[in-house]
């Protein structure tokens, strides 16, 4: 088992271009912190994704971004949970109260699940977990919104597996599935990011109204 400090040291070397961090030691970058909407905490692959999504969501949407574990660690549950615990602790200091939406894309989706669990262990409300281009579908016992590209190799409707059975087993509190424009790795480009942001904003607005975040008909069965 590798020490967390070694993982964090490599991570901070990858964060030199994440210019909206508060310090060189910080792991979280942010945009639009003064916005009035429920904050979103998202695990990205790179700073350009954070910038693109923040611009598309607009100034009223606080967005906190962290980096996935790409090229800094093995993706064991132990490593993901350790990194997620550190992310949750830092976010707790930045936003010590109130509900938080948690999400992530690609490898970041795997860590987002661990972040949501870590925040909940701290007593924080995470009304919805957004998993974009997830492929492992590890169990999570609260509502989940799944996002896939319509031209993605991970699109569950063309991937050739029994997605309804897998999703119901993995997400017993209910789930939704949305297709967004683009293929894997293209979602933060100008041609696709507005559609992605619109779907995230719609999900966030549903949660903010207190309405069910996922269809009741897709609850565990």
N, C-alpha and C positions, 0 to 999 in steps of 0.2 A: 504494500500500500504506500503510495507516494504521499509525502507530507503536503498539506494544503499550502504552506508557505512557498514551496517550490512551484506549485501550479500558479499561485497568485503572482509570483515574480515574473514568470513567462507571460502571464496575462497582461500585466502592466506594460511590458515591452510592446505588446500589440496595441495598446491603447493610446499611443503617442499622438495619433491623429484624431482622437475623440476630444475635440477642443472644448466642449461644453461641460467637461468635468470640473468640479470645484477645486481640485488639487491634483498633484501628480500621483498621490496615493489613492485617490478615489477610483472606484470601480464603476460608478454610475455616471452617465451623461444625461442631460435633461434639456428639454425645449418647452417653452411656454408654461413655466411653472406657475405663473400667476393666473392661468386660465381657470374658468369657473366650472368646467366639467369634471366628472369623476376621473381621477388620474388613471392612466394606462401605464403599466410596467411591462416592457417588451424586451425579449432576448433576441438580438439581431446577430447577423454575421459581420457587419461592418458599419462604420460611421455614416457612409453614404446612404444606407438604408434608413437609419434614424433620421437624417436630414430630410430625405424625400418624404417619408411618412409624416413627419411633423409638419412640413409645409403643406401637404395635402389635407391633413386634418384641420389645420388652422389654429389661430392664436388662442382660442378658448379651450383647447384640449391639451392639458398637461401630459407630457410624454416623457417617461423615464426609460432610458435604454441601457442595456448591458450587452456584453459580447458573449457569444457562445463559447464552447470549449474547443473550437476548431484549432487544430495544430498545437494545442498546449497540454492536452491530457488524453488519457484513454477514457472512453465513454462508459465507464462502469457506473452502476447505481451509486456506489460509495462516493466516487469523485463528483458526480452530478449533484448529489445531496450536499456534500461539503461546500461546493461552490455556491449552490443555491442558498444555503444557510448564511453565507457571508453576504451575498447580495441582499437577502431579506433584512439582515441586521443593518446594513447601510441605508436601505430604503426606509426602515423604521425611524431612523434619525432624521431623514429628509422630510418624511411625511408620517408623523407619529400617530395620526388618527384618521379615521374614515375608511370607507371601502375602497378597494383597488381592483381594477381589471388587470389580469395577467395574461400575456400571450407570448408567442415566439414563432419563428419561422425556421423550417429545415431543422438543423441540429439544435437550434435555439428552442424549438418546440419541446424537445425532450427535457431541456433544462427548465423551461417554463413550468412544466408540471411539478418539478421539484421545488421551484420557487413558490408556487401557489401553496404547496403543502407546508413549506417552511413558514410562510406568512401566517397561515392558519394556525400553526402551532404556537405562534406568537400572539394569538387572539385576534388577528386581523380578519376582516370580512373580505372574501374573494368571491363575489357573486357569479363570476363567469371566467372560465379558462378558455382562451382562444388558441387553438393549435393549427398552425398553417403548414401544410405539406408534411404532416406527421406521418410516420411509417411504421412505428412500433406499437402504438395503441396500448400503452401500459394503463392499468386500471386507475381510475380516478372517480371518487365518489361524490362529486358535485357536478353541476351542469357544465357541459363542454360544447363549444362551437368549433366545428372543423371547417377549415378553408383549404380548397385545392384549386389549382389552375385547370382551366378547361382543356388545355393542351398538355397537361403535365403527365409524365409517366406514372405519377402517384394518384391520379384521378381514380377514385374507387369505382366509378361506374364503367371504366374501361380496363381496369387492372386485372379483372378476371378472378375475383375472390368474393366470398360471401360477406360483403361489408356490413350488411344489416345485422347479421348474427354476431360478428366481431364487435361492432360498435355497441350493441345492446349489452353484451357481456362486459366490455371494458368501461362503459359509462352508464352505470345503472341509474343515476339521477337524471338522465336524459341528455340528448345531444341534438345538434342540428348540423346539416351539411350544406355548405354553399360553394358554388363554383365561381371563380373570378377569372378575369381575362388574363391569358398568358400561359407560358410554359415554365417549367421549373427554372428558377434563377432570374426570371424576367419581371417579377412583380413590382419592383421598386423603380422601374424605368418610367419615363414620362407617359408612355402610352398605356400603362397599366395601373400605376399607383393611385390614381384618382378613384378608380373602381374599387380597389382594395380599401382605401380610406373610407369610401362611402359605405361599404359593408360593415367595417369596424364601427363607424359612427352610428349606423343604424342599430347594431347590437348594443352599443353603449347606451343609446337613447332608450332602448327597451328596458335595460336594467335600471336606468335612472328613474324611469316612470314607475318602477316596481312591478312591471309585468313579467311573466315567465320568459326567461331568456332562451328557452328551447321549447319546441312543440310538445304539448302534453302527450300526443299520440306516439312520440318516440321515447317516452319514459320506459324504464326497465320493463321487460316483458318476457 
